[in-house]
């Protein structure tokens, strides 16, 4: 008999004989049990990497096989998949006993598929059925060579319901680290008060950094330090700030607290908190909203275009009949998918969203022009306009020059049309450009890694994302050199302003939306503290400070909607420290966590376990479980840091 010439011939020869017929029900039972034991083994070996509830954990043999198959050609893949199937079935039938052997992991008979989660807040009007009303997505075309994105993933899933999609990003394997782009910046250093007593910055209510860090850690990767913006991490969480009085002339309340630093003995933290008013629904202006949807090839995948559709469907539940929605898609060329339509026609809008498919290169500039043109056509008295850009940040056709894009968006902002940005996906994500677009467009930048995050940003906090109550909000603190030897603003590096920018109403700054909160933390070193880093000057100004009862003087400027002249608020920074409340302790824990991730040199021996202990003791009511989830991320970061 002639020896088979290659692996395919050997495989054919092996399969020609009449194979014994196994009982179908018994075979299915054995295979299911084998899969469960592999899952249990992977989880047992994970050590301290505690799995999320309802999140399947794939490891060991199967992740290796999946990685191997993703690199094979079609002929080799056929041979490999057939061989693996026969090998796995044979090994299972021979070695797996009918009853669990002593010491085997006990498993349920079947792993339940998580049902759609209930709405997280009462104000979320859209149901899970509405979110699922989108037609099944059409198989997208492969990413074109000039699209700049990763090839379509082999790991495909059916489009989940709003709740089930929350775990989706945790299942999909992350692209290699370093393939995404972030703005480079230097961490804020310590300032000597006698030499530089004034600190100025623009407020920031973006939260993209926290959700990006979360997806990185849950994907088994430490985040790029450039992706860590401590102020966005701190501002991700709600705090119990006092709401402004209804009759108060200012659109927000201002609170200042001072307490001992948890990571540096002899230093204090000063927390500045703003709480925006939340006007009744009837008092909010009618909204002209243009969805600008990236349908380029790089958006292929359920964690990109699929999640984008679910996210925008959640936002529809927050709109009123007098609000208008239009949809523009951009890829090889931009096009109007849906003309201006009343938000009451939800079915029509959902149909338009569901018909979107990915394919082509990215004409971001052309899409922006069409979206702004539609928003301009929808304008009217008493209405507010906003373009909501949903993309992976891959702009490579059209107005691709970042400076030209920022100039263009700034001009549109001045005409009364704001721009907000929602980021999706990984692998070619341009966070730096998205941050610049949102900041120049007077909008918010958020990163959506799950349907749960979409609900938080676009349902629970929709009013803040869509309606501005104060524009160009700037904060300036003058520290008293007689009381404060040094200070350090924690975060806000990308929002720093020059001292003279504070009083210049032509300088753009951050906006505060309805119900939004802003939190900022300073670390200060009192005069005479042994924790001081700088040597005092012989002829310094430390004896020339202001009132003895003031550590500093805080000034805040903002513009009311439609106004061009700013208004001023002033407060004294207290001298004495007080016992911090749970909100202050938790904010400090998150700030410390962010500094650990970015490699800050100011924490000394304070580490992840200290952050966990501080946050664990400050979770409070934690209505939506955000703080408990943060503690788990801190533990996960500690474990990954030891690898």
DONULO-654518 format. One record per residue (C-alpha): residue in one letter; x, y, z. Coordinates in steps of 0.02 Angstrom, whole numbers, plus 32768, in hexadecimal, padded with zeros to 4 digits. Example, Ala and Ser with C-alpha at 12.3 -4.5 7.8 and 13.67 -1.06 7.14 Angstrom:
<atoms>
   aa     xx     yy     zz
    A   8267   7F1F   8186
    S   82AC   7FCB   8165
</atoms>
This chain:
<atoms>
   aa     xx     yy     zz
    X   8000   8000   8000
    X   8040   80A9   7FD0
    X   806D   8119   8064
    X   7FF9   81B5   806B
    X   8059   8248   8025
    X   8026   82D4   809E
    X   7FC0   82FA   8138
    X   7F1F   830F   80D5
    X   7F34   8263   8085
    X   7F57   8214   812E
    X   7EBE   8268   8175
    X   7E51   822A   80E4
    X   7E95   8179   80F9
    X   7E71   817C   81B3
    X   7DBF   81B5   8198
    X   7D92   8139   810C
    X   7D6E   80A9   817F
    X   7CC5   8091   81CF
    X   7CCD   80ED   8273
    X   7C6B   80A5   8306
    X   7BC9   8103   8320
    X   7BC4   8154   83CC
    X   7B22   817B   8422
    X   7AF9   8231   83F4
    X   7AB0   8261   849D
    X   7B40   8210   84FB
    X   7BC2   8266   848C
    X   7B71   8311   84A7
    X   7B70   82F5   8563
    X   7C28   82C4   8566
    X   7C5E   8357   84FB
    X   7BFC   83D1   8566
    X   7C4D   838C   8604
    X   7CF9   8398   85B6
    X   7CDE   844F   858A
    X   7CA2   8473   863B
    X   7D3B   8420   8689
    X   7DB0   8480   8616
    X   7D58   8521   864C
    X   7D65   84F2   8703
    X   7E1D   84C8   86F2
    X   7E42   856F   869F
    X   7DE5   85CC   8729
    X   7E3A   8568   87B3
    X   7EE6   8593   876D
    X   7EBD   864B   875D
    X   7EF5   8668   8811
    X   7EC0   8712   884B
    X   7E76   8743   87A3
    X   7DC6   8736   87E3
    X   7D4C   871E   874F
    X   7CB9   878F   8733
    X   7C0C   8747   8753
    X   7BC2   86F1   86B9
    X   7C61   8711   8656
    X   7CA3   8675   85FD
    X   7D5C   8659   8618
    X   7DBA   860D   8585
    X   7E6C   85D4   85A1
    X   7EE8   8548   8590
    X   7ECF   84D3   84FD
    X   7E3D   852D   84AB
    X   7E8B   85DB   84A7
    X   7F28   858C   845C
    X   7EC4   8531   83D7
    X   7E62   85D0   83AE
    X   7F03   8633   839D
    X   7F4E   85AB   832D
    X   7EB6   85A3   82BC
    X   7EB2   865F   82A4
    X   7F5B   8653   824E
    X   7F3B   85BF   81DB
    X   7F16   85BF   8120
    X   7E72   8573   80E6
    X   7EBB   84C8   80B7
    X   7F23   84BA   8154
    X   7E91   84F7   81BC
    X   7E22   846D   8174
    X   7EA0   83E7   81A2
    X   7EC0   8431   824D
    X   7E0A   8449   827D
    X   7DDC   8398   8246
    X   7E71   834E   82A2
    X   7E4D   83B1   8340
    X   7D96   837D   833D
    X   7DC3   82C4   832B
    X   7E4E   82D0   83AD
    X   7DE2   832B   842D
    X   7D52   82B1   8417
    X   7DC6   821A   8424
    X   7E20   8259   84BE
    X   7D7B   8285   8510
    X   7D29   81DC   84EB
    X   7DC1   817C   852B
    X   7DF4   81DE   85C5
    X   7D59   8232   860E
    X   7CFB   81C4   868B
    X   7C3F   81C8   8697
    X   7C42   8207   874A
    X   7CB6   8290   878C
    X   7D53   8247   87D5
    X   7D81   8275   8888
    X   7DC4   8327   8890
    X   7D78   835B   87E8
    X   7D2A   8406   87DD
    X   7C6F   83FE   87FC
    X   7C0F   8456   8772
    X   7B58   8478   874C
    X   7B0B   8414   86BF
    X   7B01   84AC   864F
    X   7B43   855D   8652
    X   7AAE   85D5   8645
    X   7AB3   8662   85C7
    X   7A9D   8707   8625
    X   79F9   875D   8603
    X   79EC   8814   85D5
    X   7A09   8880   866E
    X   7980   88EC   86B3
    X   798F   89A7   869A
    X   7A0B   89F4   8714
    X   79A9   8A92   8735
    X   78F4   8AC7   872F
    X   7915   8B4F   86B0
    X   794A   8ACE   862D
    X   78AC   8ACA   85C3
    X   78E4   8A53   853A
    X   78C9   899A   8557
    X   793A   890A   852C
    X   78BA   88D9   84A9
    X   78D3   8983   8457
    X   798F   8969   8456
    X   7976   88BF   8406
    X   7901   8905   8382
    X   7996   8929   8312
    X   799F   88B5   827C
    X   7A2A   8834   8281
    X   7AC8   8886   823D
    X   7AFC   885B   818D
    X   7BA3   8804   8181
    X   7C1D   8894   816A
    X   7C9C   889E   80E0
    X   7D52   887F   810E
    X   7DBB   8913   8142
    X   7E08   8962   80A8
    X   7EC3   8979   809E
    X   7EBC   8A34   80B8
    X   7E41   8A2B   8147
    X   7EC6   8A28   81CD
    X   7E70   89A7   823A
    X   7E85   88F4   8270
    X   7E45   8865   8207
    X   7D97   8823   8231
    X   7D99   87B3   82CB
    X   7D75   86F8   82BE
    X   7D23   8701   8369
    X   7C6F   8728   8335
    X   7BD9   8731   83AA
    X   7B21   874F   8391
    X   7AF0   8801   83BC
    X   7AC5   8800   8475
    X   7A39   8855   84D0
    X   7A60   88F4   852F
    X   7A8B   889A   85D1
    X   7AE6   8806   8589
    X   7B55   8875   851F
    X   7BA2   88BB   85BD
    X   7C14   8823   85C7
    X   7C39   881D   850C
    X   7CDB   887F   850F
    X   7D20   880F   8598
    X   7D0F   8773   852B
    X   7D61   87B2   848C
    X   7E1E   87AA   848A
    X   7E74   8853   848B
    X   7EE7   8888   83FD
    X   7FA1   8895   8428
    X   7FCD   8924   849D
    X   8017   89BD   844C
    X   7FAB   89BF   83B0
    X   7F3C   8A4E   83EF
    X   7F6B   8B06   83F5
    X   7F66   8B7B   848B
    X   7F9C   8C2D   84A8
    X   8043   8C39   84FF
    X   804E   8CAB   8596
    X   80BF   8CC4   862D
    X   8075   8CA1   86D7
    X   805C   8D3C   8740
    X   80EB   8D5A   87B7
    X   80F8   8DB1   885D
    X   80F0   8E6F   8859
    X   8147   8EDD   88D9
    X   80C4   8F58   8915
    X   813D   8FE8   8931
    X   8175   8FDC   887C
    X   80D2   8FAC   8824
    X   803C   8FCA   8895
    X   7FB4   8FC2   880F
    X   7F6B   8F25   87C0
    X   7EEE   8F2F   872F
    X   7E90   8EA8   86D1
    X   7DF3   8E84   866D
    X   7D72   8E0E   86B8
    X   7D60   8D61   866B
    X   7CCB   8CEC   8672
    X   7D0B   8C67   85F9
    X   7D11   8BB4   8637
    X   7D63   8B56   85A6
    X   7E02   8B2E   8604
    X   7DAB   8AC6   868A
    X   7D4B   8A56   8612
    X   7DE7   8A3F   85A6
    X   7E4B   8A0B   8640
    X   7DC0   8995   8674
    X   7DBF   893C   85CC
    X   7E7C   892F   85CB
    X   7E84   88E0   8678
    X   7DF4   886A   8657
    X   7E4C   8837   85B7
    X   7EE7   8808   8619
    X   7F4F   88A1   85EA
    X   7F91   8931   8651
    X   7F59   89D4   85FE
    X   7FCF   8A43   859F
    X   8006   8ACA   861C
    X   7FDA   8B4D   8599
    X   7F25   8B11   85A2
    X   7F1D   8B35   865D
    X   7ECD   8BDF   867F
    X   7EB1   8BE7   8739
    X   7E2E   8C70   8733
    X   7DC1   8C07   86BE
    X   7DD1   8B73   8733
    X   7D9B   8BD9   87C9
    X   7D0C   8C2B   8769
    X   7CC8   8B83   872F
    X   7C73   8B69   87D7
    X   7BDC   8BC4   8820
    X   7BF2   8C1F   88C6
    X   7B72   8C60   8942
    X   7B92   8D19   892B
    X   7B0D   8D92   8968
    X   7A9B   8DC5   88D9
    X   7A8E   8E7F   88B4
    X   79F3   8ED6   88F6
    X   796B   8EEF   8875
    X   7970   8FAC   888F
    X   7A2F   8FB6   888A
    X   7A70   9025   87FD
    X   7B00   8FB0   87D5
    X   7ADC   8F12   876F
    X   7B42   8EA6   87E6
    X   7B7A   8E98   889B
    X   7C2F   8EA2   88D2
    X   7C79   8E42   8965
    X   7D2C   8E3D   89A9
    X   7D70   8DBF   8A26
    X   7E1D   8DA4   8A6F
    X   7E5C   8D02   8ABD
    X   7EFC   8CA1   8ADD
    X   7F4E   8C4E   8A47
    X   7F40   8B8F   8A52
    X   7FE8   8B6F   89FF
    X   805A   8BF8   8A42
    X   8068   8C22   8AFA
    X   8075   8CDC   8B17
    X   8012   8D09   8A7A
    X   7F59   8D31   8A5F
    X   7EDF   8D1E   89D0
    X   7E68   8DA8   899E
    X   7DCC   8D6E   8941
    X   7D6B   8DE7   88D3
    X   7CBE   8DAB   88A3
    X   7C3C   8DF4   882C
    X   7B89   8DB5   8820
    X   7B23   8DF0   878B
    X   7A69   8E14   8790
    X   79F5   8D97   873D
    X   7967   8DFC   86F0
    X   78BD   8DA8   86E2
    X   789D   8D50   863E
    X   781E   8DD4   8608
    X   78A0   8E5F   8619
    X   7923   8E0F   85A9
    X   7932   8E55   84F9
    X   78FF   8DED   8463
    X   7992   8D8C   841D
    X   79D3   8D7B   836B
    X   7A41   8CE0   8370
    X   7AA6   8C9C   82DE
    X   7AF0   8BEE   82F2
    X   7B92   8BEB   828E
    X   7BBA   8B31   8281
    X   7C60   8AE9   8249
    X   7C3B   8A55   81D6
    X   7CEB   8A3A   8196
    X   7D34   898C   818E
    X   7D8E   89A3   8234
    X   7CE3   89AE   828A
    X   7CBA   88F9   8260
    X   7C8F   8892   82FA
    X   7C12   8887   8386
    X   7C7E   88EE   83FC
    X   7C7E   897A   837A
    X   7BEE   8995   8301
    X   7B80   8915   835A
    X   7B99   8968   8403
    X   7B89   8A14   83B2
    X   7ADA   89E9   8374
    X   7AA5   89AB   841F
    X   7AED   8A48   8471
    X   7A93   8AC3   8401
    X   79F0   8A63   8415
    X   79FF   8A7D   84D2
    X   7A10   8B38   84B8
    X   796C   8B3E   8457
    X   790E   8B17   84F7
    X   7948   8BBC   8542
    X   7906   8C29   84B5
    X   785D   8C80   84A7
    X   77E7   8C8F   8410
    X   7820   8D43   83F3
    X   78D5   8D09   83E2
    X   7916   8CE2   8334
    X   7992   8C5C   82FD
    X   79F4   8C4A   825C
    X   7A74   8BC6   822E
    X   7B0F   8BDA   81C2
    X   7B83   8B48   819A
    X   7C32   8B59   8157
    X   7CA9   8ADB   810B
    X   7CE7   8ADF   8057
    X   7C6F   8B71   8043
    X   7BF9   8BCA   80B9
    X   7B3D   8BBB   80A8
    X   7A9B   8BEE   80FA
    X   7A4E   8B50   8143
    X   79BB   8BA6   8199
    X   797B   8C57   817A
    X   7945   8CC0   8210
    X   78BF   8C57   8266
    X   7856   8C6E   8303
    X   7895   8C05   8393
    X   77E2   8BC6   83A3
    X   7800   8B5D   8306
    X   786C   8AE2   8365
    X   784C   8A50   82F1
    X   7886   8AB3   8259
    X   7926   8AE8   82B3
    X   794A   8A37   82F0
    X   7933   89F4   823F
    X   79B1   8A72   81FC
    X   7A2E   8A43   8283
    X   7A17   898A   8265
    X   7A3B   899A   81AB
    X   7AEB   89DE   81C9
    X   7B7B   896D   8199
    X   7C37   8980   819E
    X   7CA8   8987   8105
    X   7D1B   8A02   80AE
    X   7D9A   8A82   80E3
    X   7D79   8B12   8159
    X   7D3E   8BBA   8116
    X   7D2C   8C0E   81BE
    X   7D40   8CBE   817D
    X   7CBA   8CAC   80F8
    X   7C44   8C5D   8176
    X   7C5E   8CEE   81EF
    X   7C33   8D6D   8169
    X   7B90   8D15   813F
    X   7B61   8CFF   81F6
    X   7B7D   8DB7   821D
    X   7B1C   8DE9   8182
    X   7A87   8D80   81BA
    X   7A92   8DC7   826B
    X   7A90   8E76   8221
    X   79F4   8E4F   81BC
    X   799D   8E10   825A
    X   79C4   8EB0   82BC
    X   7938   8F19   8304
    X   790C   8F8F   8392
    X   7917   8F3D   843D
    X   796D   8EA2   83FA
    X   7A1B   8E61   841C
    X   7A86   8E04   839D
    X   7B04   8D79   83B8
    X   7B64   8D00   834B
    X   7B87   8C58   839E
    X   7C1C   8C05   834A
    X   7C28   8B48   8365
    X   7CCC   8B00   8328
    X   7D6A   8A9F   834E
    X   7DCA   8B40   832E
    X   7E15   8B08   8289
    X   7E15   8BA7   821D
    X   7E7E   8B8B   8182
    X   7E1C   8BD7   80F0
    X   7DD6   8C86   80DC
    X   7E06   8D09   815F
    X   7E8B   8C98   81A8
    X   7EFE   8D21   81EB
    X   7EDA   8D2E   82A7
    X   7EF4   8DE9   82AD
    X   7E81   8E07   8218
    X   7DFC   8D99   826A
    X   7E09   8DF7   830F
    X   7DFD   8E9F   82B8
    X   7D65   8E67   8255
    X   7D0C   8E23   82F0
    X   7D35   8EBF   8355
    X   7CE1   8F2B   82D0
    X   7C45   8EBD   82D5
    X   7C45   8EC6   8393
    X   7C41   8F82   838B
    X   7BAA   8F76   8317
    X   7B4A   8F1A   839F
    X   7B61   8E63   836F
    X   7BBF   8DF9   83EE
    X   7C1C   8D56   83CC
    X   7C25   8CBF   8440
    X   7C88   8C20   841C
    X   7C67   8B6A   8446
    X   7CFA   8AF4   842F
    X   7CEE   8A3A   8407
    X   7D65   89AA   83EC
    X   7E20   8990   83FD
    X   7EB2   8973   838A
    X   7EAF   8A16   8328
    X   7E5D   8A87   83A8
    X   7E95   8B3D   839B
    X   7E6D   8B7F   8448
    X   7EDA   8C1A   8431
    X   7E74   8C56   839C
    X   7DCE   8C2F   83ED
    X   7DFD   8C90   848A
    X   7E30   8D25   8420
    X   7D8E   8D21   83BC
    X   7D20   8D19   8457
    X   7D7F   8DA3   84AF
    X   7D78   8E16   8418
    X   7CC2   8DEB   83FC
    X   7C8A   8E15   84AF
    X   7C53   8D62   84C4
    X   7C75   8CC7   852A
    X   7CE6   8C36   84F9
    X   7CB6   8B89   8535
    X   7CF7   8ADB   850E
    X   7C70   8A55   84FF
    X   7CAE   89A6   8527
    X   7C08   8956   8553
    X   7B4C   8971   854E
    X   7B57   8994   8608
    X   7BCB   8A26   85E7
    X   7B58   8A61   855A
    X   7AC6   8A62   85D4
    X   7B2A   8AC8   8652
    X   7B63   8B4B   85D3
    X   7ACC   8B54   855F
    X   7A3A   8B28   85D0
    X   7A60   8B4A   8688
    X   7AC9   8BE5   8662
    X   7A7A   8C19   85BC
    X   7A47   8CC6   85F9
    X   7AFA   8CF2   8625
    X   7B3A   8CB0   857F
    X   7ABC   8D13   8517
    X   7A8E   8DB4   8573
    X   7B0D   8E37   85AA
    X   7AE9   8EA1   8643
    X   7B92   8EFC   864F
    X   7C17   8F19   85CB
    X   7CD1   8F40   85CF
    X   7CE2   8F10   8686
    X   7D8F   8F39   86CA
    X   7DD8   8F26   8778
    X   7E69   8F89   87C0
    X   7EB3   8F71   886D
    X   7F2E   8FEA   88BB
    X   7F89   8F92   8948
    X   7FC0   8FF3   89E2
    X   8080   8FE3   89F0
    X   8076   9007   8AAA
    X   8010   8F68   8AC4
    X   8033   8EF6   8A2E
    X   80E7   8ED1   8A01
    X   80C3   8E62   8969
    X   802E   8E23   8907
    X   8008   8DA8   887C
    X   7F6C   8D9D   8810
    X   7F45   8CE3   87FA
    X   7F1A   8CC7   8743
    X   7ED4   8D4A   86CC
    X   7F79   8D50   866C
    X   7F1E   8D5C   85C6
    X   7EAC   8DE5   860B
    X   7F31   8E59   8652
    X   7F1F   8F13   8629
    X   7F94   8FA6   8634
    X   7F74   901F   86C3
    X   7F3D   90A9   864D
    X   7EC0   9034   85F7
    X   7E4F   9037   868F
    X   7E0C   90E7   8674
    X   7E0F   90DC   85B5
    X   7D5F   90B3   857B
    X   7DA0   9088   84CE
    X   7DFB   8FEF   8512
    X   7D94   8F51   8503
    X   7D7D   8EDF   859A
    X   7D13   8E4C   85D1
    X   7C55   8E4A   85DE
    X   7BE6   8E03   8667
    X   7B47   8DA7   8635
    X   7AA3   8D99   8692
    X   7ABE   8D37   8733
    X   7B77   8D20   8710
    X   7BF9   8D1B   879A
    X   7CAF   8D52   8795
    X   7D32   8D1E   8813
    X   7DE6   8D5C   8820
    X   7E6B   8D2F   88A0
    X   7F04   8D91   88D7
    X   7F8C   8D4C   8947
    X   7FD7   8DD4   89B4
    X   806A   8DDB   8A2C
    X   8051   8E52   8AC0
    X   80DE   8EC7   8AEF
    X   814B   8E73   8B72
    X   811D   8DC1   8B3E
    X   81AA   8D41   8B3A
    X   815D   8CFE   8A98
    X   8195   8D97   8A37
    X   81FD   8D6A   899E
    X   8249   8E14   8975
    X   82C6   8E76   89DD
    X   8280   8F1E   8A19
    X   82D4   8FB9   89D4
    X   8333   902D   8A48
    X   82DE   90C4   89FA
    X   8239   9071   89CE
    X   8187   90B7   89D5
    X   8144   903C   8A54
    X   8129   90C1   8AD7
    X   80CA   9133   8A61
    X   802C   90CA   8A51
    X   7F79   9102   8A67
    X   7EFF   90E1   8AF3
    X   7F3B   9061   8B71
    X   7E95   9003   8B6D
    X   7EA0   8FE3   8AB1
    X   7F08   8F5B   8A5E
    X   7EDB   8FA4   89B6
    X   7E58   9000   894F
    X   7DEF   8FA7   88CC
    X   7DA4   9003   8836
    X   7D30   8FB7   87B6
    X   7CF4   9002   8712
    X   7C65   8FC2   86A5
    X   7BF1   8FFF   861C
    X   7B36   8FE8   8621
    X   7AED   8F97   8583
    X   7AE6   9015   84F6
    X   7B54   9096   854F
    X   7C03   90CE   851C
    X   7C3A   9123   85BE
    X   7C6D   90B3   864F
    X   7C30   90BD   8702
    X   7CA1   90AC   879C
    X   7C8E   9045   883C
    X   7D0E   904F   88CA
    X   7D2B   8FE6   8966
    X   7DB3   8FD2   89EB
    X   7E10   8F2D   89FD
    X   7E04   8EF8   8AB4
    X   7E9E   8EF1   8B23
    X   7E70   8E5E   8B92
    X   7E5F   8DAA   8B5E
    X   7DC1   8D4A   8B86
    X   7D93   8C92   8B8C
    X   7D6E   8C60   8AD7
    X   7CC3   8C1B   8AAA
    X   7CB2   8B78   8A46
    X   7CA9   8BD9   89A2
    X   7D4D   8C32   89C5
    X   7DA3   8B8F   89F7
    X   7D65   8B35   895D
    X   7D9B   8BC3   88E9
    X   7E47   8BBC   893B
    X   7E4F   8AFF   8922
    X   7E28   8B0F   8868
    X   7EA6   8B9D   8856
    X   7F29   8B31   88AA
    X   7EFB   8A9E   883A
    X   7F11   8B0B   87A0
    X   7FBA   8B46   87DB
    X   7FF2   8A92   87F7
    X   7FBE   8A64   8746
    X   801D   8AF7   86FE
    X   80BA   8AD6   8765
    X   80B3   8B73   87D1
    X   814A   8B93   883E
    X   80E7   8BEE   88C5
    X   8095   8B59   891D
    X   812C   8B11   8977
    X   8107   8A62   89B9
    X   804B   8A76   89A3
    X   800D   89ED   892E
    X   7F78   8992   88E5
    X   7F4B   893E   8989
    X   7F41   89E9   89DB
    X   7ED0   8A27   894F
    X   7E61   898D   8965
    X   7E54   89A6   8A21
    X   7E2C   8A5E   8A10
    X   7DA8   8A43   8989
    X   7D5D   89AB   89DF
    X   7D3B   8A11   8A7B
    X   7CEC   8AA0   8A18
    X   7C71   8A46   89A6
    X   7BDA   8A8C   8A01
    X   7B30   8A67   89B6
    X   7B7A   8A43   8908
    X   7ACE   8A3B   88B5
    X   7B0A   89FF   880C
    X   7BA1   899B   8846
    X   7C21   8A0F   87F4
    X   7C8F   8A18   888E
    X   7C8E   895D   88AF
    X   7CC2   8942   87FA
    X   7D4F   89C0   8811
    X   7D92   895F   88A6
    X   7D97   88C1   883B
    X   7DF7   891F   87B4
    X   7E76   8958   8835
    X   7E8F   88A4   886B
    X   7E9F   886C   87B7
    X   7F21   88F2   8793
    X   7F86   88B8   882A
    X   7F83   8804   87E9
    X   7FB2   8836   8737
    X   803D   88A5   8779
    X   8090   880C   87C7
    X   8095   87AA   8723
</atoms>
